[in-house]
Amino acid sequence: MAQRAARLGERFKAQLMTLQEKYPEWIAEVRGRGLMLGIEFQESIIDEVSYLPLAIPGLKNVLREHLPGMVASALLHKHGILGTLMLNNRAVLRVYPPLVIDEADLDYFVASLEEVLKDGPKELVKKRVNHAMSFAGLKFVAPWVAKLTGGR
């Protein structure tokens, strides 16, 4: 089982590093051993997003800190993939698949992650902000947005 995890992990890590090369503005580093990997995201990609609610003071900082969480949320909602975050580094998405996973499932994860990255940061932020505002935030955020936009 350990040799299988090492072999699959090498393949999986290579696939993720290919994504890192393709999307360097998103992925800062891929690291780990065997099937226990971490994907560190470039939080600065949030600065490229021009979306109205980002004019709310402090929102960009909050979104930077939650970038891996937004990626994990998109993976869950769009692809049914459950991801977790590192407790000691919020910029890292943990990828710890079960040791019995097969290559097709790893390929599905890589393709799904690429789809999320391809959508771009604006789409990711827009969905997250709209989701947050649709729950409890709307009554608190709406007055700020109205003030910033002059009531438009």
C-alpha positions in Angstrom: 0.0 0.0 0.0 2.9 2.4 0.8 4.6 1.8 -2.5 1.3 2.3 -4.3 0.7 5.6 -2.5 4.2 6.7 -3.3 3.8 5.9 -7.0 0.4 7.5 -7.3 1.6 10.5 -5.3 4.5 11.1 -7.7 2.1 11.0 -10.6 -0.5 13.2 -8.8 2.2 15.7 -7.7 3.5 15.9 -11.3 0.0 16.7 -12.6 -0.5 19.4 -10.0 3.0 20.9 -10.8 1.9 21.0 -14.4 -1.1 23.0 -13.3 1.2 25.3 -11.3 3.3 25.9 -14.5 0.1 26.6 -16.5 -1.5 28.9 -13.8 1.4 30.5 -11.9 -0.8 33.4 -11.0 -2.9 31.0 -9.0 -0.6 28.3 -7.6 2.5 29.4 -5.6 3.7 25.9 -4.7 2.8 22.2 -4.6 4.4 20.2 -1.9 4.1 17.0 0.1 4.9 13.4 0.1 3.0 10.4 -1.4 -0.7 11.2 -1.6 -0.5 13.8 1.2 -0.1 17.0 -0.8 -0.7 20.7 -0.3 -1.4 23.4 -2.9 -0.4 26.8 -1.8 -2.3 29.6 -3.6 -1.1 33.1 -4.6 -3.4 35.3 -2.5 -2.3 38.3 -4.6 -4.6 37.0 -7.5 -7.5 38.6 -5.6 -6.0 42.0 -6.3 -6.7 41.4 -10.0 -10.5 41.2 -9.3 -12.6 44.2 -10.1 -16.0 43.5 -8.7 -18.3 46.0 -7.1 -18.5 44.6 -3.5 -14.7 44.6 -3.3 -15.0 48.4 -2.8 -16.3 47.5 0.7 -13.4 48.3 3.1 -11.4 45.2 4.2 -13.2 42.8 1.9 -10.2 42.1 -0.3 -8.2 41.2 2.8 -10.8 38.8 3.9 -11.0 37.2 0.5 -7.3 36.9 0.2 -7.3 34.9 3.5 -10.1 32.7 2.2 -8.8 31.9 -1.3 -8.2 28.2 -0.7 -11.5 28.0 1.0 -13.2 29.5 -2.0 -11.4 27.0 -4.3 -12.5 24.2 -2.0 -16.1 25.4 -2.0 -16.1 25.6 -5.8 -14.6 22.0 -6.0 -17.4 20.8 -3.7 -20.3 22.6 -5.3 -19.3 22.0 -9.0 -17.6 18.7 -8.8 -18.5 17.0 -5.5 -14.9 17.0 -4.2 -14.3 17.7 -0.5 -11.2 19.6 0.3 -9.7 20.8 3.5 -7.5 23.7 4.5 -4.2 23.7 6.5 -4.7 24.9 10.0 -1.3 26.5 10.3 -1.3 28.1 6.8 -4.6 29.3 5.4 -3.1 29.8 1.9 -2.8 26.0 1.5 -5.4 23.5 0.3 -4.8 20.0 1.7 -5.2 17.1 -0.7 -5.3 13.9 1.2 -7.1 11.3 -0.8 -7.7 7.8 0.5 -4.9 5.3 -0.2 -7.3 3.2 -2.2 -8.0 6.0 -4.7 -7.4 5.1 -8.4 -5.8 7.1 -11.1 -9.1 8.1 -12.7 -10.2 9.8 -9.5 -6.9 11.7 -9.3 -7.3 12.7 -12.9 -10.8 13.9 -12.1 -9.5 16.1 -9.3 -6.8 17.7 -11.5 -9.3 18.4 -14.3 -11.8 19.8 -11.8 -9.2 22.1 -10.2 -8.2 23.3 -13.6 -11.8 24.1 -14.5 -12.0 26.2 -11.3 -8.8 28.0 -12.1 -9.8 28.5 -15.7 -13.0 30.3 -14.6 -10.7 33.0 -13.2 -10.6 34.8 -9.8 -13.4 37.2 -10.7 -15.9 34.4 -11.1 -14.7 32.7 -7.9 -15.0 35.9 -5.9 -18.3 36.9 -7.4 -19.9 33.5 -6.5 -18.5 33.7 -2.9 -19.5 37.2 -2.2 -23.0 36.7 -3.7 -23.4 33.5 -1.7 -22.4 35.3 1.5 -24.6 38.2 0.8 -27.6 36.0 0.0 -27.5 34.5 3.5 -27.1 37.0 6.3 -24.8 39.6 4.8 -27.3 41.4 2.5 -29.0 43.5 5.2 -25.6 44.6 6.5 -23.7 45.0 3.2 -26.5 46.6 1.2 -26.2 50.0 3.0 -22.4 50.1 2.4 -22.8 49.2 -1.3 -25.5 51.9 -1.7 -23.2 54.5 -0.1 -20.2 53.5 -2.2 -22.2 53.6 -5.4 -24.2 56.7 -4.7 -27.4 54.7 -4.4 -27.2 53.2 -7.9 
